[in-house]
């Protein structure tokens, strides 16, 4: 595995996206352990896109305007749902010391859906992974699998780090309701804007 691939993957994973926002929101709202579940869910959500790029299904998604549009608008709807879920009482970013624990399964599922319902993720893998396979490689499929597995492992580790930072700031946020109110608005607004941007994008 090349240094170039590691550095490129690191930059891509560190860039704030819906997965990072979701992990931060869970870390702030529920604590460190639930944020690990969020990181795990977001990482699992990469798997369909990685598999699609390896077997060539991403090329079909790229060629089929209908398939792209269907997945895109499902993703838009889910982003808007996440924005609403952050703002509502008792939602993802509702911070309270006496809050009842969230179901890890639900947290993982939400994280998965955020990435599964992102059609651009499969297109990203289609364009990204093959660039790091040497011409004339003996087993390119195996190398693609290894590259995708490394990308997912890196995603999980970095997202856990994001969640830990958010959980560390949790006590500060709990003691300052005004800060929590503005954080809710910022997170919800960001999810809404990302959904709107995806809805208006052509490809």
C-alpha positions as CSV (number, residue, x, y, z in Angstrom):
1,X,0.0,0.0,0.0
2,X,1.5,3.3,-1.1
3,X,2.1,6.4,1.0
4,X,0.1,8.3,-1.6
5,X,-2.9,6.1,-0.9
6,X,-2.6,6.5,2.8
7,X,-2.3,10.3,2.6
8,X,-5.2,10.7,0.1
9,X,-7.4,8.4,2.2
10,X,-6.5,10.3,5.4
11,X,-7.5,13.7,3.8
12,X,-10.7,12.3,2.5
13,X,-11.7,10.7,5.8
14,X,-10.8,13.8,7.8
15,X,-12.9,16.1,5.6
16,X,-16.2,16.9,7.5
17,X,-19.1,15.1,5.9
18,X,-22.4,13.7,7.0
19,X,-20.7,10.8,8.7
20,X,-18.5,13.1,10.7
21,X,-21.4,15.3,11.6
22,X,-23.5,12.3,12.7
23,X,-20.7,10.9,14.9
24,X,-20.1,14.3,16.5
25,X,-23.8,14.7,17.2
26,X,-24.0,11.3,18.9
27,X,-20.9,12.0,20.9
28,X,-22.3,15.3,22.1
29,X,-25.8,14.0,22.7
30,X,-25.1,10.6,24.1
31,X,-21.5,10.2,25.1
32,X,-18.4,8.2,24.0
33,X,-19.7,4.7,23.8
34,X,-22.7,5.5,21.6
35,X,-20.3,7.5,19.4
36,X,-18.3,4.3,18.8
37,X,-21.6,2.7,17.5
38,X,-22.1,5.7,15.3
39,X,-18.6,5.4,13.9
40,X,-19.1,1.7,13.3
41,X,-22.4,2.3,11.5
42,X,-20.9,5.0,9.2
43,X,-18.0,2.6,8.4
44,X,-20.4,-0.2,7.6
45,X,-22.3,2.2,5.3
46,X,-19.1,2.4,3.2
47,X,-19.2,-1.4,2.4
48,X,-21.9,-1.3,-0.3
49,X,-20.1,1.4,-2.2
50,X,-16.8,-0.4,-1.9
51,X,-18.4,-3.7,-3.1
52,X,-20.1,-1.8,-5.9
53,X,-16.9,-0.3,-7.1
54,X,-15.1,-3.6,-7.0
55,X,-17.7,-5.6,-9.0
56,X,-18.5,-2.7,-11.3
57,X,-22.0,-1.9,-10.1
58,X,-21.0,1.7,-9.6
59,X,-20.5,2.0,-13.3
60,X,-24.1,0.9,-13.8
61,X,-25.2,3.6,-11.3
62,X,-23.2,6.1,-13.1
63,X,-24.7,5.2,-16.5
64,X,-28.3,4.9,-15.3
65,X,-29.8,8.3,-14.6
66,X,-32.9,6.7,-13.1
67,X,-30.9,4.6,-10.6
68,X,-28.9,7.6,-9.6
69,X,-31.9,9.8,-9.1
70,X,-33.8,7.2,-7.0
71,X,-30.9,6.7,-4.6
72,X,-30.2,10.4,-4.6
73,X,-33.7,11.4,-3.5
74,X,-33.8,8.7,-0.9
75,X,-30.6,10.2,0.5
76,X,-32.0,13.7,0.4
77,X,-35.1,12.5,2.3
78,X,-32.9,10.9,5.0
79,X,-30.7,13.9,5.4
80,X,-33.8,16.1,6.0
81,X,-35.1,13.5,8.5
82,X,-31.7,13.7,10.3
83,X,-32.0,17.5,10.4
84,X,-35.5,17.2,12.0
85,X,-34.3,14.5,14.4
86,X,-31.6,16.7,15.7
87,X,-33.9,19.7,16.4
88,X,-36.8,17.7,18.0
89,X,-37.1,17.2,21.7
90,X,-35.4,13.9,22.7
91,X,-33.6,13.7,19.3
92,X,-30.1,12.8,18.3
93,X,-28.5,15.9,19.8
94,X,-30.7,16.2,22.9
95,X,-28.1,16.4,25.7
96,X,-29.1,15.5,29.3
97,X,-27.3,13.8,32.1
98,X,-30.4,11.7,32.9
99,X,-31.1,10.8,29.3
100,X,-32.1,7.1,28.7
101,X,-29.5,5.1,26.8
102,X,-30.0,4.8,23.1
103,X,-30.2,1.5,21.3
104,X,-26.7,0.8,19.7
105,X,-28.5,-1.0,16.9
106,X,-30.5,2.2,16.0
107,X,-27.4,4.3,16.2
108,X,-25.5,1.9,13.9
109,X,-28.5,1.7,11.5
110,X,-28.7,5.5,11.1
111,X,-25.0,5.8,10.5
112,X,-25.2,3.1,7.8
113,X,-28.1,4.7,6.0
114,X,-26.4,8.0,5.9
115,X,-23.7,6.5,3.7
116,X,-25.7,3.8,1.9
117,X,-28.1,6.4,0.7
118,X,-25.3,8.6,-0.7
119,X,-25.0,7.7,-4.5
120,X,-21.9,9.8,-4.8
121,X,-20.0,7.5,-2.5
122,X,-20.1,4.6,-5.0
123,X,-19.0,7.0,-7.8
124,X,-16.2,8.2,-5.5
125,X,-14.9,4.7,-5.0
126,X,-15.2,3.9,-8.7
127,X,-12.9,6.8,-9.5
128,X,-10.7,6.6,-6.4
129,X,-9.6,3.0,-5.8
130,X,-8.5,2.0,-9.4
131,X,-6.0,4.9,-9.4
132,X,-3.9,3.0,-6.9
133,X,-3.8,-0.4,-8.7
134,X,-0.6,-0.8,-10.7
135,X,-1.0,-1.5,-14.4
136,X,-0.7,-5.3,-15.0
137,X,-1.4,-6.2,-11.4
138,X,-1.7,-10.0,-11.0
139,X,-4.8,-9.9,-8.8
140,X,-6.4,-6.4,-9.1
141,X,-9.7,-7.5,-7.4
142,X,-7.8,-8.6,-4.2
143,X,-5.9,-5.4,-4.2
144,X,-9.1,-3.4,-4.5
145,X,-10.5,-5.3,-1.5
146,X,-7.4,-4.6,0.6
147,X,-7.5,-0.9,-0.3
148,X,-11.2,-0.7,0.5
149,X,-10.7,-2.5,3.8
150,X,-7.9,-0.1,4.8
151,X,-10.1,2.9,3.9
152,X,-12.9,1.5,6.1
153,X,-10.5,0.8,9.0
154,X,-9.1,4.3,8.8
155,X,-12.6,5.8,8.7
156,X,-13.5,3.9,11.9
157,X,-10.4,5.0,13.8
158,X,-10.8,8.6,12.8
159,X,-14.5,8.7,13.5
160,X,-13.9,7.2,17.0
161,X,-11.5,10.1,17.5
162,X,-14.1,12.6,16.5
163,X,-16.6,11.0,18.8
164,X,-14.2,11.0,21.7
165,X,-13.6,14.8,21.2
166,X,-17.3,15.4,21.1
167,X,-17.9,13.3,24.2
168,X,-15.1,15.2,26.0
169,X,-17.0,18.5,25.4
170,X,-20.3,17.0,26.6
171,X,-20.1,18.2,30.2
172,X,-19.3,21.7,28.9
173,X,-22.4,21.6,26.7
174,X,-24.7,20.2,29.4
175,X,-23.8,23.1,31.7
176,X,-24.6,25.7,28.9
177,X,-28.0,25.2,27.4
178,X,-27.6,28.2,25.1
179,X,-24.5,26.5,23.5
180,X,-26.6,23.4,23.0
181,X,-29.4,25.3,21.3
182,X,-27.0,26.9,18.8
183,X,-25.2,23.5,18.2
184,X,-28.6,21.9,17.4
185,X,-29.4,24.7,14.9
186,X,-25.9,24.4,13.3
187,X,-26.0,20.6,13.0
188,X,-29.6,20.6,11.7
189,X,-28.9,23.4,9.3
190,X,-25.8,21.6,8.0
191,X,-27.7,18.4,7.4
192,X,-30.5,20.4,5.7
193,X,-28.0,22.3,3.4
194,X,-26.2,19.0,2.5
195,X,-29.6,17.5,1.6
196,X,-30.6,20.6,-0.5
197,X,-27.2,20.5,-2.3
198,X,-27.6,16.8,-3.1
199,X,-31.2,17.5,-4.3
200,X,-30.0,20.2,-6.7
201,X,-26.9,18.4,-7.9
202,X,-27.1,16.9,-11.4
203,X,-24.4,14.1,-10.8
